[in-house]
Amino acid sequence: MIRIAFFDTRSYDRETFGKYISDDIEISFFEGKLNIKTIEVVRNHDAVCVFVNDEVNEEVINKLYEYGVRIVALRCAGYNNVDLKAAFKKVHVVHVPAYSPYAVAEHAMALLLTSIRRIHKAYNRTREFNFSLDGLTGFNLEGKTVGVVGTGKIGRIFMDICKGFKMNVIAYDKYPIEGSDINYVSLDELFEKSDIISLHCPFTEETKHMINTESIKKMKKGVVIINTSRGALIDTEALLNGLKERKVGAACLDVYEEEEDVFFTDRSGHILDDDLLARLISMPNVIVTSHQAFLTREALENIAQTTIENLKSFFNNEPQIKNELCYKCGEINNCKRKRKEKCF
């Protein structure tokens, strides 16, 4: 019997993961997030399943190890909320690297089209029987240059979508795909030439606040910035200043760097304490969705299936754990995964 403590639970999680409850798998669903204050409920469980805003820092990892938990299963691709170094030789960590890249890429394009064609404004007007067109002028995507930062699966699918609109696509990636037909440029050149910039790279110390005051200065006046990756890729203060100064023409955001205590909850009856987010949402040229780019039926099914397979590969004592993460993976001569083994 695998006993899983499942954190930050939503109704769609219960529906998709509930299908896997059986004589071999028991899932305890908790609505709260995993952190040092909530970790006591992990006792008597074999594994924990977490999402993007759960805290898996060194203190939490030490407690998990003390309670006998030996694996953390992320039901997402990103893992910046996990201290992989602290987890090494204590707790194995797995993730879902590709649940549905189409879902995220399509949402990025949906945000872009909604923004530049003022669809959200038209929708609100016509509901009040206001059919005027004043202030709804947009612009064509055909012929515009889109700069894609990050050419993983999601980034490449977004590029293909943009090509369908006959856009000029340029890209930046620290690790370019060799032999591809992608038009790679430097990050500075991407900032300078792009009419639209879409972020599809992971969050690391190196990419933190890659969109900042200095990078915005290099951009075209009126640039549209899209972020469906991680909120901290953008310095929110710098973005707000860029919008106020009319340097940034629009922002399409599915993520926000301080989203942890706001997103995934209904706060419609409360005053929003986050002044930066409140200011962003109040701007007519900013669209914010609450980290929902992944949220399609197909993606949810893939997430649940892959997460359960990851856990089974560990508990079935397979030689290599599926989709394991390890801070040592960059060490070419010391990487057990390259030898098809567990990381420790």
SEDRENSE-980624 format. One record per atom (N, C-alpha, C): residue in three letters; z, y, x. Coordinates in steps of 0.05 Angstrom, whole numbers, plus 5000, padded with zeros to 4 digits. Layout:
% residues N
ALAZYX;...
% end
This chain:
% residues 344
MET500049765017;MET500050005000;MET500050255017;ILE498050435013;ILE497950685027;ILE499150905008;ARG501251035016;ARG502551235000;ARG501851515011;ILE500451664995;ILE499351925004;ILE500752154990;ALA501752345005;ALA502852594994;ALA500652794994;PHE499852884971;PHE497453054967;PHE498353334959;PHE497753534977;PHE498653804973;PHE496554004963;ASP497554224952;ASP495754434941;ASP493854324921;THR494954174902;THR493354024882;THR492254204861;ARG489754164854;ARG488454304831;ARG487554084811;SER486854174787;SER486053984766;SER483653814775;TYR481753944790;TYR479353784798;TYR480153584820;ASP482253634835;ASP483153444855;ASP484253194841;ARG485853234820;ARG487053004805;ARG484752834794;GLU482752964784;GLU480552824771;GLU478952654791;THR478252774814;THR476552634833;THR478152434850;PHE480552504859;PHE482152324876;PHE483552114859;GLY484152184834;GLY485551994816;GLY484051734813;LYS481351744816;LYS479751504813;LYS480351294834;TYR481551384856;TYR482051204878;TYR484851084878;ILE486451164858;ILE489151044856;ILE488850744847;SER490150574862;SER489850284856;SER492350144866;ASP492249874866;ASP494449714877;ASP494849764907;ASP492749864920;ASP492849914949;ASP493350204956;ILE492950394937;ILE493150674943;ILE494850814922;GLU496950944931;GLU498751104913;GLU498551394922;ILE498051574903;ILE497851864910;ILE499852014894;SER501552164909;SER503452354896;SER502352634898;PHE501652754875;PHE500353014875;PHE502453234873;PHE502453414892;PHE504253644892;PHE502553904891;GLU503354084873;GLU501854334870;GLU502454534893;GLY504854514905;GLY505554694927;GLY504054634952;LYS503954824970;LYS502654784996;LYS504554655015;LEU503454515034;LEU505054385055;LEU505954605075;ASN508554625080;ASN509654785101;ASN512454685107;ILE513854815125;ILE516454705133;ILE518454705110;LYS518054875090;LYS519854895068;LYS519454665047;THR516954565047;THR516354365026;THR516054085038;ILE516554055064;ILE515953805077;ILE517753575069;GLU520053635058;GLU521953415051;GLU520653215032;VAL518753295015;VAL517553114995;VAL515852905009;VAL515252945035;VAL513652755049;VAL515052495055;ARG517652505055;ARG519252255060;ARG518252025043;ASN518151795054;ASN517251545040;ASN514251545035;HIS512751715049;HIS509851705047;HIS508651625074;ASP506251515074;ASP504951425098;ASP502951635109;ALA501951805092;ALA499951995100;ALA500152255083;VAL499152465093;VAL498952715077;VAL496052805076;CYS495352915053;CYS492653025049;CYS492953325043;VAL491653485059;VAL491953775058;VAL489353925055;PHE489554185048;PHE487154355044;PHE487354595063;VAL485654785060;VAL485255005079;VAL487655175084;ASN489455205064;ASN491655395067;ASN494355255071;ASP494354995075;ASP496854855082;ASP497454905111;GLU500054915118;GLU500854965146;GLU501454705160;VAL499854645180;VAL500354405196;VAL500754495225;ASN502954645229;ASN503554755255;ASN505354555270;GLU506254625294;GLU507854445310;GLU510354355297;GLU511754545283;GLU514254475270;GLU513754275248;VAL511654315232;VAL511054125211;VAL510253855222;ILE508653855243;ILE507753605256;ILE510153445266;ASN512053575278;ASN514453435289;ASN515953305266;LYS516153445243;LYS517553335220;LYS515953095209;LEU513353115207;LEU511752895198;LEU512152645215;TYR512252695241;TYR512652475260;TYR515452345256;GLU517352525252;GLU520152435247;GLU520352255222;TYR518752335201;TYR518852185176;TYR517051945176;GLY515651895198;GLY514051655200;GLY511151685191;VAL510351935185;VAL507551985178;VAL505851995203;ARG503751845204;ARG502151825228;ARG499251925225;ILE498652035201;ILE495952145197;ILE495952365177;VAL494452575183;VAL493952805165;VAL491052805158;ALA490352805133;ALA487652805123;ALA486953075111;LEU485253225125;LEU484253475114;LEU481953405094;ARG482053525071;ARG479853485052;ARG477953725053;CYS477253805077;CYS475554025082;CYS474453995110;ALA472554165117;ALA471354155143;ALA472954305164;GLY473854545157;GLY475354715175;GLY478154605181;TYR479154655206;TYR481754555214;TYR483254755230;ASN482755015226;ASN484155225241;ASN487155245233;ASN487855115211;ASN490655115202;ASN492254885214;VAL491054735232;VAL492354495244;VAL492654545274;ASP495054495284;ASP495454515313;ASP494754245325;LEU492254215333;LEU491353955343;LEU492753875369;LYS493354065385;LYS494754005411;LYS497553885405;ALA498954005386;ALA501553905379;ALA501453625367;ALA499153575353;ALA498853325339;ALA498253095358;PHE497153155381;PHE496252945400;PHE498552765407;LYS497952505405;LYS499852285411;LYS502152265391;LYS501952415369;LYS503952395348;LYS502652335321;VAL500852505313;VAL499652475286;VAL496652495289;HIS495152305279;HIS492252315278;HIS491352515257;VAL489152645262;VAL488152845243;VAL485252785237;VAL484452765212;VAL481752725203;VAL480852945185;HIS478252975182;HIS477153185164;HIS474653085151;VAL473453255134;VAL470953195121;VAL468853385131;PRO467353295152;PRO465553485165;PRO463153585149;ALA462253425130;ALA459853495114;ALA460053385086;TYR461453525068;TYR461753425041;TYR459353505024;SER458353745026;SER455853825013;SER455054095024;PRO453554085047;PRO452654345058;PRO450954505039;TYR449654365021;TYR447954505001;TYR449654684983;ALA451954584976;ALA453654744957;ALA454355014970;VAL455255014995;VAL456055265008;VAL453655445013;ALA451455335023;ALA449055495028;ALA447955615003;GLU447855464981;GLU446855564956;GLU448655784945;HIS451255754949;HIS453155964940;HIS452656224955;ALA452156194981;ALA451656434997;ALA449156584987;MET447156434980;MET444756564969;MET445256674941;ALA446956544925;ALA447656644899;ALA449056914901;LEU450956934920;LEU452357184924;LEU450357404933;LEU448557334951;LEU446657534960;LEU444857634937;LEU443757454922;LEU441957534899;LEU443557694878;THR445957604873;THR447657754853;THR448058044862;SER448658074888;SER449258334899;SER446858514900;ILE444658424912;ILE442358614916;ILE440758664891;ARG440958484870;ARG439658534845;ARG441558634823;ARG444058684831;ARG446058814813;ARG446458644788;ILE446258384790;ILE446458204767;ILE449258224754;HIS451358254771;HIS454058264760;HIS454358524743;LYS453158744753;LYS453358994738;LYS451758984712;ALA449358864713;ALA447758834689;ALA449158664668;TYR450458444677;TYR451858264659;TYR454058414644;ASN455658574659;ASN457758724646;ASN456758934627;ARG454459064634;ARG453359264616;ARG452359144590;THR450758934592;THR449558824568;THR451558704549;ARG453858624559;ARG455958524541;ARG457058744524;GLU456658994533;GLU457459224517;GLU455059364504;PHE452859214503;PHE450259304491;PHE449159554504;ASN449759574530;ASN448559794546;ASN446259674562;PHE443759754554;PHE441359634566;PHE439959824584;SER441360034594;SER440060224612;SER439660094639;LEU437760194655;LEU437160084681;LEU438160264704;ASP439260494697;ASP440160674718;ASP442260544736;GLY441760564762;GLY443660464782;GLY443360164787;LEU441260034776;LEU440959754780;LEU438659684799;THR437559884813;THR435359834831;THR436259674855;GLY434859454861;GLY435459284883;GLY433259294904;PHE432959084920;PHE430759074939;PHE429858784942;ASN427358754951;ASN426158484955;ASN427358354980;LEU427558084978;LEU428357935002;LEU425857885020;GLU423557865008;GLU421157805023;GLU420758005045;GLY420357905070;GLY419858075092;GLY422358185106;LYS424758145094;LYS427158235106;LYS428058045128;THR429558145147;THR430657975169;THR433457895163;VAL433957635163;VAL436657525159;VAL437557405185;GLY439957475193;GLY441157365217;GLY443357165209;VAL442956915218;VAL444856705211;VAL446556635236;VAL449156675233;VAL450956615255;VAL452156335251;GLY451356145267;GLY452155875264;GLY449955705252;THR448955505268;THR446755345259;THR447455055255;GLY449855015244;GLY450554745236;GLY449054675210;LYS449954465196;LYS448454375172;LYS448254595151;ILE450454735146;ILE450454945125;ILE448655175134;GLY448855255158;GLY447255475168;GLY444255415167;ARG443555165174;ARG440755095174;ARG439655075146;ILE441254975127;ILE440354965099;ILE439955245088;PHE441855425095;PHE441555705086;PHE439055825097;MET438455765122;MET435955855135;MET433455765120;ASP433555505112;ASP431255395097;ASP430955545070;ILE433155595057;ILE433055745031;ILE431756025036;CYS432656155057;CYS431556425063;CYS428656415069;LYS427756205083;LYS424856175088;LYS423256145063;GLY424556025043;GLY423155995017;GLY422756265003;PHE424356465011;PHE423956735001;PHE422156905019;LYS420956765039;LYS419156895058;LYS420657105075;MET423057045082;MET424557225099;MET424157155128;ASN424557345146;ASN424457305174;ASN427257215183;VAL427456975194;VAL430156855201;VAL430556855231;ILE432756975239;ILE433656955267;ILE436456835267;ALA437356735289;ALA439956595289;ALA441356615316;TYR443956585315;TYR445656575339;TYR447456335337;ASP447756195359;ASP449655975360;ASP450455945390;LYS453055915395;LYS453955885422;LYS452755635435;TYR452155435417;TYR450955185427;TYR448355135411;PRO446155265420;PRO443555245406;PRO442654945405;ILE441254885384;ILE440154615381;ILE437554595398;GLU437654425418;GLU435354405436;GLU433054275422;GLY430654375427;GLY428254265416;GLY427654345387;SER429354515375;SER428954605348;SER426954835347;ASP426054895323;ASP424255135320;ASP425755385311;ILE428455375314;ILE430055605306;ILE429655835325;ASN429356065314;ASN428956305331;ASN431656415339;TYR432656315362;TYR435256405371;TYR435056675386;VAL437056845381;VAL437257095395;VAL440157135403;SER440757335420;SER443457395426;SER444957515402;LEU447557505403;LEU449157605380;LEU448657905376;ASP448458055398;ASP447958345396;ASP445258395384;GLU443258235392;GLU440558275380;GLU440558215350;LEU442058005343;LEU442257935314;LEU443458165299;PHE445658285310;PHE446958505296;PHE444958745293;GLU443358795313;GLU441559025314;GLU439158995295;LYS438158745292;LYS435658705278;LYS435958615249;SER438258525241;SER438558395215;SER438958595193;ASP437558545170;ASP438058695146;ASP440358555131;ILE440558295135;ILE442658135122;ILE443857955144;ILE446457935144;ILE447857755163;ILE449557565148;SER449157305153;SER450757095139;SER452256925159;LEU454856895155;LEU456556755174;LEU456956465166;HIS456356285184;HIS456655995179;HIS457755855203;CYS459455985218;CYS460655875242;CYS463655815237;PRO464855635252;PRO467655575249;PRO469455805259;PHE471955805250;PHE473855995260;PHE475255895285;THR475056045307;THR476555975331;THR477656235342;GLU479156225364;GLU480056465377;GLU477756645386;GLU475556505393;GLU473156655403;GLU471656795380;THR471656675357;THR470156795334;THR471856975317;LYS474456975321;LYS476257145305;LYS475357435306;HIS474957565283;HIS474157845280;HIS471557895295;MET469657705295;MET467057765307;MET465657985293;ILE466258025268;ILE465258265253;ILE467558465255;ASN467158675272;ASN469258865277;ASN468059145279;THR469559335287;THR468559615288;THR466259635307;GLU466459515330;GLU464259535350;GLU461759395341;SER462059155330;SER459659005321;SER458359145298;ILE459859265280;ILE458659405257;ILE457159655267;LYS458059785288;LYS456560005299;LYS453759935308;LYS453459675316;LYS450859585326;LYS448859515304;MET449959485279;MET448259395257;MET446559615245;LYS444559525230;LYS442859715215;LYS444459845193;LYS443760095187;LYS445060225164;LYS444260085138;GLY446160015122;GLY445659885097;GLY445659575099;VAL446559465121;VAL446559175125;VAL448359045104;VAL447458805095;VAL448958645076;VAL450358425092;ILE452958385089;ILE454458185104;ILE455457975084;ILE454857715091;ILE455657495074;ILE457557315090;ASN459757235078;ASN461657055091;ASN462556835072;THR461556595077;THR462556365062;THR463856165080;SER464656255104;SER465856075124;SER468856095125;ARG469856275141;ARG472756325143;ARG473256625143;GLY475356705129;GLY475856995125;GLY476357145151;ALA477657025170;ALA478457165194;ALA476157215213;LEU473757125206;LEU471357205222;LEU470857505220;ILE471957625199;ILE471557905193;ILE474158065195;ASP474158285209;ASP476458465210;ASP476158635184;THR477958585165;THR477758715139;THR477859015140;GLU479659125157;GLU479859415160;GLU477159525169;ALA475959395189;ALA473359485200;ALA471259475179;LEU471259255163;LEU469259235141;LEU469559455120;LEU472059505113;LEU472559725094;LEU471559995104;ASN472160045129;ASN471160295141;ASN468160305142;GLY466860085148;GLY463960065148;GLY462760115121;LEU464060015100;LEU463160065073;LEU463560355065;LYS465860465071;LYS466460745065;LYS464560945078;GLU463760875103;GLU461961045118;GLU458960995111;ARG458460815093;ARG455760745083;ARG454160605105;LYS455460505126;LYS454060355147;LYS453460075136;VAL455459955123;VAL455159695110;VAL454259745081;GLY451959645073;GLY450959695046;GLY452259525025;ALA453059285032;ALA454359105013;ALA455758875028;ALA457758765015;ALA459158535027;ALA459458315005;CYS458858075012;CYS459057844994;CYS460957645007;LEU463357614996;LEU465457475009;LEU466557244991;ASP466457005001;ASP467756784987;ASP470456715000;VAL471056845023;VAL473456795038;VAL474657065047;TYR477157055053;TYR478657305060;TYR480857225080;GLU481257385100;GLU482957305122;GLU485957275114;GLU486757395092;GLU489557365083;GLU489557235055;GLU487857045051;GLU487556925025;GLU489656725017;GLU491256635037;GLU493056415033;GLU494856445009;ASP495956675004;ASP497856714982;ASP496556834957;VAL493956854957;VAL492556974935;VAL490556784922;PHE488756674938;PHE486656504927;PHE487756244915;PHE486156134896;PHE486755884882;PHE489055914861;THR489856164856;THR491956204835;THR491056424816;ASP492156414792;ASP491556624771;ASP493556854774;ARG492557074783;ARG494257314787;ARG493457544768;SER492157464746;SER491057674728;SER493257834715;GLY495657724712;GLY497757864699;GLY499658004719;HIS498858024744;HIS500558134765;HIS499258364780;ILE500858534792;ILE499758734810;ILE499258604837;LEU496858654847;LEU496058534873;LEU497358684895;ASP499158554910;ASP500558684932;ASP498858734957;ASP496658584960;ASP494958614983;ASP493058854979;ASP493759074992;ASP492259324988;ASP489359304999;LEU488959155021;LEU486259135032;LEU484458985013;LEU485458765002;LEU483858604983;LEU483358764957;ALA485358914948;ALA485059074924;ALA482859284928;ARG482859404952;ARG480859614958;ARG478059484960;LEU477859254972;LEU475259114973;LEU474159064945;ILE475858944928;ILE474958864901;ILE474159114885;SER475459334890;SER474959584875;SER472259704881;MET471059624904;MET468559754912;MET466159634897;PRO464359804888;PRO462159704871;PRO460059534886;ASN460059554912;ASN458159404928;ASN459359174943;VAL461659074933;VAL462958844944;VAL463358634922;ILE462558384929;ILE463058164911;ILE464957964925;VAL467157894911;VAL469057704922;VAL469357474903;THR468857234913;THR469456994898;THR471756844913;SER473256684899;SER475756574910;SER475456304924;HIS473956304945;HIS473556064962;HIS472555834945;GLN470355884930;GLN469355684912;GLN466555584920;ALA465655654944;ALA462955574952;ALA462655274953;PHE464755134959;PHE464654834960;PHE464754704933;LEU465354854912;LEU466254744887;LEU463854654869;THR462754424876;THR460754294858;THR461654014853;ARG460653894832;ARG461453614826;ARG460753424849;GLU458353474860;GLU457453294882;GLU459253324906;ALA459953574913;ALA461653614936;ALA464453494932;LEU465653524909;LEU468253414904;LEU468253114906;GLU466152984896;GLU466052694898;GLU465752614927;ASN464152754943;ASN463852694971;ASN466452734987;ILE467852944980;ILE470453004994;ILE472452774989;ALA472652694964;ALA474552484957;ALA473852224970;GLN471252144969;GLN470351894981;GLN470851895011;THR470052105025;THR470252115054;THR473252115062;THR474852265048;THR477752285054;THR479052005052;ILE478451865031;ILE479651595027;ILE478551405049;GLU476051425055;GLU474851255076;GLU476151315103;ASN476651575109;ASN478051645134;ASN480751515136;LEU482251535113;LEU484951415113;LEU484851115116;LYS482950985102;LYS482750695104;LYS482050605132;SER480450755145;SER479650675173;SER482050675191;PHE483950855186;PHE486450865202;PHE488250625194;PHE488750595169;PHE490650395160;PHE489550105163;ASN486950085164;ASN485649825169;ASN485549765199;ASN486649955215;ASN486749915244;ASN484049875257;GLU482050025247;GLU479350015259;GLU479450135287;PRO477750045305;PRO477750145333;PRO477450445335;GLN475850555318;GLN475450845317;GLN475950955289;ILE477551165287;ILE478151285261;ILE475851465253;LYS474951435229;LYS472651605220;LYS473451895219;ASN471752065230;ASN471952355229;ASN474652455240;GLU475552335262;GLU478052425274;GLU477552675290;LEU479652845290;LEU479553095306;LEU481553075329;CYS480853195351;CYS482553195374;CYS481953425393;TYR484053555403;TYR483553785420;TYR482353705447;LYS482353445453;LYS481253355478;LYS478253285476;CYS477053325453;CYS474353235449;CYS472353365468;GLY473053595478;GLY471153735496;GLY471253635525;GLU473153455531;GLU473453355558;GLU471653105561;ILE469353145573;ILE467252945574;ILE468352685587;ASN469852705609;ASN470752475623;ASN473352355613;ASN474452475593;ASN477052385583;ASN477052365552;CYS474752315541;CYS474552315511;CYS474252025502;LYS476351925489;LYS476251645479;LYS474351615456;ARG473851825441;ARG471951795418;ARG469151725428;LYS468451835452;LYS465851765463;LYS465651465470;ARG467951345474;ARG468051055479;ARG468650895453;LYS468351035431;LYS468750905405;LYS471550805401;GLU473550965410;GLU476350885407;GLU477851105392;LYS480251035383;LYS482051245372;LYS482651445394;CYS483351685386;CYS483851895405;CYS486451845422;PHE488251695410;PHE490651605425;PHE491851355412;
% end
